[in-house]
Amino acid sequence: MSSLSELGQRAKHASRTLALASSRTKDAALHAAADLLVERSNEILRANASDVARAEAGGVSPAVIDRLRLSEARVVAMAGGLRQVAGLTDPVGEVVEGWVRPNGLRIEKVRVPLGVVAIIYENRPNVTSDAAGLCLKSGNAAFLRGSSAALVSNKAVAAALQEGFARAGLPRDCLVLVEDTSYESAREFMRLRGVIDCLIPRGGPSLIQAVVENATVPYVIDGDGNCHLYVDAAADLDMAVSLLVNGKTQRPSVCNATESLVVHRDVASKFLPAATAALPGVRLVGDEAARDLVPAIEPATEEDWGKEYLDLVLSVRVVDDLDAAIAHIQRYGSGHTEAIVTGDLVAAQRFTQEVDAAAVVVNASTRFTDGEEFGFGAEIGISTQKLHARGPMGVRELTTTKYIVTGNGQVRA
Amino acid sequence: MSSLSELGQRAKHASRTLALASSRTKDAALHAAADLLVERSNEILRANASDVARAEAGGVSPAVIDRLRLSEARVVAMAGGLRQVAGLTDPVGEVVEGWVRPNGLRIEKVRVPLGVVAIIYENRPNVTSDAAGLCLKSGNAAFLRGSSAALVSNKAVAAALQEGFARAGLPRDCLVLVEDTSYESAREFMRLRGVIDCLIPRGGPSLIQAVVENATVPYVIDGDGNCHLYVDAAADLDMAVSLLVNGKTQRPSVCNATESLVVHRDVASKFLPAATAALPGVRLVGDEAARDLVPAIEPATEEDWGKEYLDLVLSVRVVDDLDAAIAHIQRYGSGHTEAIVTGDLVAAQRFTQEVDAAAVVVNASTRFTDGEEFGFGAEIGISTQKLHARGPMGVRELTTTKYIVTGNGQVRA
């Protein structure tokens, strides 16, 4: 097995060729890779079966095994994802802006690939294909480190993709898969400064914390979503019930699910009984005011307010006014998605201006913060940081810019 | 003295008010601060004299003392800088883009302040004023940590600015100055995650290395400039001499000065004697081919090729072709500014596409990579990283964006 830095150098080398590839070549590579995934689906499913058998023998939980398991349909969906990415607009080469200086210098800000994009992820083998496709489209070599549980599947998927890229004349090393999944290797991976241009960790809080503490390479955090729905005094209460039910129950395990309900005191007595009745099977925890109105609500602890449950649990708080709602969200929110339900223009304006989050939503479900729902076609993750990219990250967020300055002999006075 | 995290909380608190301030209020604050700098210039110069006396007694080098020393004219220039920043377009509130989704959701990407911008800098007291002005204009609280040598000056400057901000009704804590300049405090400063939204270290390689190794807060690196000038076979050699002289000698101590000359073999025998004759007083080091042509060139070591001299020293390399020039720059460049002199369209195209740097320049001096020269009015630094901002950073680069999503009850299917 090659050392991690040798693998990185291979990705770096490939990235230089890939950065100059035309959209046509990249799209051909994505289609060839999609074809090969389907052609080799038996082989990929056999590899996956061995990962699943190993996980089952190791007593891994059914939910984790479900994420690990591939099926014919899932492989076809992976191929479809690559074809969809091929259909997106290539962000590389876009002239973001350009102007001429008084001395005649022409300045253009042009979109270019980052170089090597590294991704650390967990058990889903489809991430191998999704991430490699988005990286390729944006002209970046993908340097991927999945979990040990999915290693056999990831190798089979990666081999098909690499072969597809090669058929279009691109280097196989446009995708480099790290096979050493030890803790030491993860730490070394995060410190390959000069090799990795951007690291995107996709995993839970312990992975994020490890990156923040150890990484020396630039990174974008795809962090927690402790998303609030605030029901204002001027809310349409039927709409509020519908947004709450959608945000909490449509897919509770994802980062843009609603985790906390904040209700204005003036409508709490009318809204809370109706809202909680519409959430059968959801465990409710709340403050005293909420519990006075709905006895089924259990007491919330301080910890509850900051918690991303990713489950059918909802925290409920009653507040005196908009200021208190904003202050609560400011204190406990994770900067992902915060929503208000209101018919009051001033309340909507204040909420969108004062709440500091990647996405602030008025009269819609928190579940819309998503690359596909935003129209980006596909996403590599949702950034909860403020630098580089904030919110859903599509292919454009996998690029940087360079300035091209053209003159005819200008010197500085 | 308050603890560092208390100081940070004060900046954070002020940043919330400042984020909502109108351009008119911010500009009034900048003008009031400028007025106060001038009014209090005697006080500021007295404070500075004590810093200078202390430095002189400590045997600090004249160059460092020159950077530390203020004069009436420098204070007036600081005030003028604040007024100039007041005249810039406010980036906050700009709708960067916006669209409507098929389900009727309206999505807007709006420019907002980062929050708390922290800057670690060295001896120039004018940075206190310049940085605070750019931060205020872009709606960010400035959390500043200068050097111990400049502490008395920085306190006097900061007091004038804070008073000016307060006169316009903004919190004094829009500028918070850290007075504890110990090493331990610097390390703690870099780890105030959740308080500092962006750290910009302005200093030498050891500071940058300390940030890369220790920081847990997001940062933008204002790094080295090992800038090359490549003289192609198809170059106008008179223009090349002029660009070289300007790049190397117009201000050798800055990051966009030319540090290395790369010459195509075909023009080396004609160009190098003329070029070196035009650089009296510049120490030249080079490879064998260069030394064969100009005996005054001393032998270059491997270390020379990667070096940012910031002085009247130039490394000289002769290459066989454009590929070799690009490969040399790829290997030794620092990703700041790289220039080509050529009349050949294909060479210019290949150079601008293949060289990976913040700015790639055709037929102009490397010295143009600069916020003022780019037309940004003023700059907080020049980013040599690829994430968030790359190249000169003006007030716009001190902002982030948020998505505002507006619906009328949409839920996700």
Interface residues (C-beta under 8 A of the other chain):
Chain A: R16 A19 L20 W99 R101 L105 I107 V112 L114 G115 R193 D197 C198 V212 E213 T216 P218 V220 D236 M239 S242 L243 V245 N246 Q250 Q330 A348 T352 Q353 E354 D356 A357 A358 A359 V360 V361 V362 N363 A364 S365 R367 F368 T369 E373 F374 G375 Q385 K386 L387 H388 R390 G391 T400 T401 K402 Y403 I404 V405 T406 G407 N408 G409 Q410 V411 R412
Chain B: R16 A19 L20 W99 R101 L105 I107 V112 L114 G115 R193 D197 C198 V212 E213 T216 P218 V220 D236 M239 S242 L243 V245 N246 Q250 Q330 A348 T352 Q353 E354 D356 A357 A358 A359 V360 V361 V362 N363 A364 S365 R367 F368 T369 E373 F374 G375 Q385 K386 L387 H388 R390 G391 T400 T401 K402 Y403 I404 V405 T406 G407 N408 G409 Q410 V411 R412
